[in-house]
Amino acid sequence: MAKGSSNETDEQLVERVFHGEMAAFDVLVLRYQHRLLAMIGRLVRDPHEAEDLAQETFIKAYRALGSFRGESAFYTWLYRIAINTANNYLSSRGRRPPDTDLDVDDEEQVEAQLALADHEDPEAQQRTAELKAAIDQAIAELPEDLRTAFSLREFGGLSYEEITEIMGCPVGTVRSRIFRAREHIDSKIRHLLEPD
């Protein structure tokens, strides 16, 4: 079997790490680093801090790997560590996101929603920028539990069941939090989507 084979399951890679193969953990890092970074970035709103927190998450995961029992999927366990790490960071900052609100990972989705055919049009570009800023601000204003559930669903691409495992609450609560987050964001951007 090739070292670091990306065809192996997470569980197989974890087992290899338990047997002293450090390269197997590198494969896990490569497999999840981008998704984890995007999710943490949405929570803390600062790309540099998000990178540090993602690295801290992987270090914590490596150190705690002995406590991983395989009762949940590896990435669910990893995301739980990431959320706790991000929440601890936010708590140390008084739960206020940093002032940078230009971190928009969903540019394609926003542009598709606006259906802006002419990207060269300065007015269209201005409206797109305003919408992106409004979405970022609306997400930043969400209470921590709503922002976490929304970010895991929309930016992490996780299922309701996976979010339930990570957040430790019933699926109905997850659905409610995501619905309330979407309602809040919609109320903040509705005026920007209405025709002139």
C-alpha positions in Angstrom: 0.0 0.0 0.0 1.4 3.4 -1.0 2.3 5.8 1.7 -0.4 8.5 2.1 -2.8 6.8 -0.4 -5.8 9.1 -0.8 -8.0 6.1 -1.6 -7.9 4.9 2.1 -10.8 5.7 4.4 -10.3 8.0 7.3 -10.6 5.1 9.7 -7.8 3.2 7.8 -5.6 6.3 8.0 -6.3 6.8 11.7 -5.3 3.1 12.2 -2.1 3.7 10.4 -1.3 6.7 12.6 -1.9 4.5 15.7 0.8 2.2 14.3 3.3 5.0 14.0 2.9 6.1 10.4 3.0 9.9 10.6 2.4 10.2 6.8 -1.1 8.9 7.3 -2.0 11.9 9.4 -0.6 14.2 6.7 -3.1 12.7 4.3 -5.9 13.5 6.8 -4.7 17.1 7.0 -4.6 17.4 3.2 -8.0 15.9 2.9 -9.7 18.3 5.3 -7.6 21.5 5.6 -9.5 23.5 3.0 -13.0 22.7 4.3 -11.8 23.2 7.9 -10.2 26.6 7.0 -13.3 27.8 5.2 -15.5 26.9 8.1 -13.3 28.4 10.7 -12.8 31.5 8.6 -16.6 32.0 8.5 -16.7 31.8 12.3 -13.8 34.0 13.2 -13.9 36.4 10.2 -10.2 36.9 10.1 -8.2 34.9 7.5 -4.9 35.0 9.4 -6.5 33.9 12.6 -8.4 31.2 10.8 -5.2 29.7 9.4 -3.7 29.7 12.9 -6.8 28.1 14.4 -6.9 25.5 11.6 -3.3 24.6 12.4 -4.2 24.5 16.1 -7.1 22.2 15.4 -4.9 19.7 13.6 -2.4 19.8 16.4 -5.1 19.2 19.0 -6.6 16.4 16.9 -3.3 14.7 16.5 -2.7 14.9 20.3 -6.2 13.7 21.1 -6.2 11.0 18.4 -6.0 8.3 21.1 -9.5 9.5 22.3 -11.0 9.0 18.8 -13.1 5.8 19.1 -14.6 5.8 15.7 -18.1 6.2 17.2 -18.6 9.1 14.7 -17.0 9.9 11.4 -13.4 11.3 11.7 -14.3 14.6 10.1 -17.2 15.1 12.4 -14.9 14.6 15.3 -12.4 17.0 13.7 -15.0 19.6 13.1 -16.1 19.4 16.7 -12.5 20.2 17.7 -12.4 23.0 15.2 -15.6 24.6 16.5 -14.4 24.4 20.1 -11.1 26.0 19.1 -12.8 28.8 17.2 -15.3 29.3 20.0 -12.5 29.5 22.5 -10.8 32.1 20.3 -14.1 34.1 20.0 -14.6 33.9 23.8 -11.1 35.3 24.4 -12.0 38.2 22.2 -15.3 38.8 24.0 -17.2 36.9 21.3 -16.9 39.8 18.9 -15.6 38.9 15.4 -12.7 40.9 14.2 -13.4 44.1 12.2 -12.4 42.6 8.9 -15.5 41.7 7.0 -14.1 41.3 3.5 -13.7 37.6 3.7 -16.3 36.3 1.2 -15.9 32.7 0.1 -19.3 32.5 -1.6 -18.6 35.0 -4.4 -19.9 32.6 -7.2 -23.1 32.0 -5.3 -23.8 35.7 -4.6 -23.1 36.5 -8.3 -25.5 33.7 -9.4 -28.2 35.0 -7.1 -27.9 38.5 -8.5 -27.8 37.1 -12.1 -25.5 40.0 -13.1 -24.9 39.4 -16.8 -22.5 42.3 -17.3 -19.6 42.0 -14.9 -17.8 44.9 -16.6 -20.6 47.3 -15.5 -19.4 49.4 -12.6 -22.9 49.7 -11.2 -23.3 45.9 -11.2 -19.9 45.5 -9.5 -20.9 48.0 -6.9 -24.2 46.2 -6.2 -22.3 42.9 -5.9 -19.8 44.4 -3.5 -22.6 45.9 -1.4 -24.4 42.5 -1.3 -21.3 40.7 -0.3 -20.6 43.1 2.5 -24.2 42.9 3.7 -24.1 39.1 3.8 -20.8 39.2 5.7 -22.2 41.7 8.2 -25.4 39.7 8.6 -23.5 36.5 9.3 -21.2 38.3 11.8 -24.3 39.6 13.7 -25.7 36.1 14.2 -25.5 34.6 17.7 -22.8 32.0 17.9 -25.1 28.9 17.8 -26.9 30.2 14.7 -23.6 31.2 13.0 -22.0 27.9 13.7 -25.0 25.8 12.4 -25.4 28.0 9.3 -21.6 28.0 8.5 -21.4 24.2 8.8 -24.3 23.7 6.5 -23.7 26.5 3.9 -19.9 26.7 3.9 -18.9 23.3 5.3 -21.5 21.4 3.2 -22.4 19.1 6.1 -25.7 17.3 6.4 -28.1 18.1 9.2 -27.2 14.8 10.9 -23.5 15.6 10.8 -24.1 19.1 12.3 -26.2 17.5 15.0 -23.3 15.3 15.9 -20.9 18.2 16.0 -23.1 20.6 17.9 -24.5 18.0 20.2 -28.2 19.0 19.8 -31.2 17.4 18.2 -31.7 17.7 14.4 -34.8 19.8 14.9 -32.7 22.4 16.8 -30.1 22.4 14.0 -32.8 22.9 11.4 -34.3 25.7 13.5 -31.0 27.5 13.9 -30.2 27.3 10.2 -33.7 28.6 9.3 -33.4 31.5 11.8 -30.0 32.3 10.5 -31.3 32.4 6.9 -34.2 34.5 7.9 -31.9 37.0 9.6 -29.6 37.2 6.6 -32.5 37.5 4.2 -34.0 40.4 6.2 -30.6 42.2 6.0 -30.1 41.8 2.3 -33.7 41.9 0.9 -33.6 45.6 0.1 -30.4 45.0 -2.0 -32.2 42.3 -4.1 -35.3 44.2 -4.9 -35.5 45.7 -8.4 -34.9 49.5 -8.5 
